[in-house]
């Protein structure tokens, strides 16, 4: 493999790891925002560092990784592998977590939960570790299928997570400060959870459909936020003009 092929492979894998890591980053952002303000940034960095470690460990055990797709048993003539069980369990966890968080936000009990007994740092990290394993599994399997050299895959993973570490704080603040964006992010987690459950029971869902739906929803939400900001600005200007006219008279 010459330098150009290695470079193309590295750039492609890095972009892929970033795209596949978005759902992981959204989950980490939402969970870290349940912590006291002084612990949130640390939780995000620890969560992403654990994501790197999980991916590299999976990458280092390629022989084991190849075995996770080997059928363990069958249910109604459908072969079930360790990968299926991990994806199914992770999907159920995401569905439950997303539904619970949406329920708390809609019923207005989220602030009461935060003021009463906030989640501990350890419990948040444990939940992040569980989802790191689920998200890392598909990510690394995809990387193994696209590249032959281990160091290229490892470099792509480190670069991708490094970029996400820099993006984690701004994304988390943006989600925390905009309730509609948070609801969209939680709905995104439920969508990912449903896809993982479907994958776990043998129904392959092309990820392109999922990412297109998410990108379209984000585009609509950006237009909505822009329109809302412009209306507020116009209302403020009108209020200032009214106040100026009153002072003049």
HURAHU-V370177 format. One record per run of one state. SS is the DSSP state (H for helix, E for strand, L for the rest). FROM is the first residue (numbers start at 1). LEN is the number of residues. Records with the same first field share a line. If there is no record, write none. Layout:
BEGIN
SS->FROM-LEN + FROM-LEN
END
This chain:
BEGIN
L->1-2 + 33-4 + 61-1 + 68-3 + 76-2 + 108-2 + 117-4 + 147-3 + 178-1 + 201-6 + 249-1
H->3-30 + 37-24 + 62-6 + 82-26 + 110-7 + 121-26 + 150-28 + 179-22 + 207-42
E->71-5 + 78-4
END
